[in-house]
Each structure stands twice: as structure tokens, then as C-alpha cells.
Amino acid sequence: MVAIGSLAWAQGGFIWSPDQFPEGDQRYVLEIVTGGDAGQLLQLAIDITQTDAGYDAVTTITANQSGLSASDLSGAAFGGTMLGGLAFGPMMFFGPAFMMLPLMLGQQEIMVRDEPIVIMGLGNVYMPSAVEIAGHTCVEIRFEPTGDASAVIEFGLADGVPFPCYSRFGSGDDLVEMTLIEAIP
């Protein structure tokens, strides 16, 4: 990742929504790692093709676990524990922040800023910098909840990309990290 300073972010911000896909053919590849070093790697490849009748969407999921004991093979052979997390849809990309995103961001412009957005009773949202990920400029966002410094949630958002550029929440065996490794357009 290449950091882009706040001075380089000269244009105005954008309003982001996880359900706004651009028009035309698209491809997104995301990697999700759970559980720290002994965790599971899940890769989602999402191909969207515009047709005369609308859109076709194909999602290919690859689950990879290593260093398993013989007693863990039956669970791993059917996708492992992370596969069940897909049932929660976009919530899995943001963890606990998913339910609070409308309160945290609302109609706020996503842009690098020097001052935090203070959300009374919930915490602070920081947007200190931007990074280049999968060919897109992603604003880094950090949510620090009031009273629980260990529950920090970090993610990055880019204009025109319906998935986060990355997200991190939890720690140790409960760590979940997601990274967008390809985004076309």
C-alpha cells in the first residue's frame, strides 16, 4: 500500500453506500483472513456481467486452511468456519461496525480530514489519510468506540467501489482482516 498524504486529497469527498454498484461489467476479488496466524484464508471472486436482461453475477469462493489435525478435516473439507460468515452478507466486511455505519457515516462526505467526526455516545470516526489499493484511492477510516479502546475497527472506502478496500476488527483468534486485491472497473 502506498500512503497518500492529506494534501494530495485535493478533490471533494464522496458519499459511500455498500449497495451502489457502477454500471457495466465488473470484477472484485477479496481475501478474508480469520484467526490470526492459525486462521483461515477465504477468497471471494465476484464477476458481474451486464446483459440485455440486466446483470449476471457469479461468486467463486475458495477456502484454504493449513496445519489442521485429522479431527478438523471434516469441517475444513466443507469450507471451514468462515464459510458460515458469508450468510451475514456485507456485515462480515465490517463486523460490529456494520450496524453502526449509518450512524457513523450517514451522509458525511468520505474524505481525508484533520478532525474526527464525533458521534455522541458511540465514539469517534477518524479519516486521517488515503492509500492506493487495487488501483483505487481509499480513504482510511478508524472507528474508536467510547470506553473500549480494544474494539477499534479500521476500514478503507473508495468512491465507486461497493466493497471496502480493507477492514480489520477483533484480535487474536477473533481477528478478521479483509483486503480488496482486485477491483475492475
N, C-alpha and C positions, 0 to 999 in steps of 0.2 A: 504494500500500500504506500502511496506517495501522499504525504500531507500537503495540503494547500492552505496557506495562511488566510486569515480573515480578510486581509486587504485584497487578496486575489478574488474574493467572492463579491465582485462589484455589482452584479445584477441583483434584482429584487428576488425575494423568496418565492415559494410556491406553496399551494395547499395540497396536501397529500391524502390520498384515500386508498385503502388496500383493494378496493373493488373497481378501480378505474384503469382498465386496460386500454392501451392505444389501439388504433385501427391497424389492420393488416396482419401479415404473418409475423410470428414472434417465437422466440425460444428463450427459456430460462433454465439454468442449471444451478441447483442449490445443494450445498453439502451441510449436513447437520451432524454434529458430534455430541455424544452424551457421555456423562460419567467420567470425565477426566481421561487419564491415561488408559484405563482398562475398559473404556466405553465402547460404544457402537458408532460406526460411520454409516450414515444414511445419505444417499444421493437421489435427488429428485430431478428428472429432466422433463420439462414441460414444453411441449411443442404445440403451438396454436397456428392453425392454417385457416385463412379466410376463404370461404367458398361462396358459390352463388346463393346457397341456402342459409348462410350465416357463418359459423365457425366450427371447426373440428378441433378438439383438444385431446392430446394423448399425453399421459403422465407415466413415465417409466421410473420405477423405484428400485434401487439397488441397496440392499442392506448388507453390511460387512462387519463381522465380529471376529476377533482372533484371541488366541490364548484361552480357549474355552475348555472346561472339563467335560468329560464324557456325559455327565448328567445334565449339562447345559445344552447339549446338541439338539435335542428335540425342540426346544424353544427357539434357538437360533435358526434352525432349518426352516422355520415358518416366519422369519422376519425379525425375530427378537422382540424385545420390549418396546423399542422405539416405534415400531410399525403401528402399534396401537395409538401412539400420539398423533398420527395423521387423522384420526377420527375427529380431532378438535380443530381441524382446518387451520385458518390463519392464526389461531390462538397459539399454536406451537411455536411460531416465529417470535413472539413477544412475551410468552409466559404470562405472569401476572399482570404485566402492563397492558395486555390486550383489552381487558375490561375497562382500564382507565384511559386508554388512548383518546377517546372522545373528550374526556375531561382535561387531559394533559395538553392536547394539541388543539382540539376544537377547530376553530377557523384561523388559528395562528399561522402566520407565514413561517415556513420552514426555511431558515437561513442562518448563517453564522452570525452570532450576536455575542456581545461582551457581557451582557447582564442576563441572569437567569429569569425564566418565567416562573413566578411564584404562584403555586396553586394552594390556596388556603386549605389547611387541614390534611393535605396529601403530601406535599413536598415541593421540590424544585426541579425544573427541567432546564438543562444546560445544552447549548448548541455552540461549543467552543471552536470548532474547526470543520474542515471538509477534507475528504480523502477521495482518491480515484480508485474505484473498484469495478471490475468487469466493464471498463470503458465508460463509466458514468461518474459524475461528481456527486458524492454522497455527503450530506450534512450529518456529522456525528452528533448523536443525541444521547444524553445521560440523564436518567431519572433517579433522583436521590430522595427516597421517601422520608418523611418526617419521623424521627425517632428510631430508625432502623438502618444504620449505615451499612449493614451486611446485605441488604436487599436491593442494592443498586442494579439497575437494568440499563444496558447500553445497546444502542442500535443505530443504524445509519439509514437515511432515506434519500432517494434521488427523484428528481422531477421526471415523470413519465414512466417510472418503474413501479409496478404494483406490488412488488415484494421488497422487504428491507434488504439493503446491501449487506448487512450483517446484523446479528443480535447475539447478546450474551446475557445470561441470567443464571442464578444459582451458583453453587460452589461445590468442590469435591465431587462426590458420587452423584450429586444432583445438578451438576453443571450441564448446561445446554448451550452450544455455540452453533450458529448458523452463518454461512457465508455464501453470498451470491458469487458464483465463479464464471457465469456467462449470462449475458442479457442482450438479446438481439430483438428489436431494434435498439 
